[in-house]
């Protein structure tokens, strides 16, 4: 699917303030990924980007890529069902969703960065 600016601007305006709050109150893992890797890439990523009815941790519209960092709450049954539903809806909008645990950010940061790099296709 081709990049279409109108697709990324279609969002739920009721989420704007929450998106801003999440940027201000980023987790340590989000800050690590942002400041040590994503903000330096040759393609632009957005933090706490609204897509439809969702706020995603990181989004690269040009590459149609979403990155989600999952804390412990994401491993509960209900949260996993919601994550699958959310990922499916984002996939239908043309996005690839990459999920990493907070544990991976702490213990295997280089592998996470390499995986993201392989998905953006920049050499």
KAHU-V895458 format. One record per helix or strand. SS is the DSSP state (H for helix, E for strand). FROM is the first residue (numbers start at 1). TO is the last residue. If there is no record, write none. Layout:
# KAHU-V895458
SS&FROM&TO + SS&FROM&TO
This chain:
# KAHU-V895458
H&5&9 + E&11&11 + H&13&24 + H&28&36 + H&38&40 + E&46&52 + E&54&60 + H&61&63 + E&65&70 + H&72&75 + H&77&92 + E&96&101 + H&102&107 + H&109&120
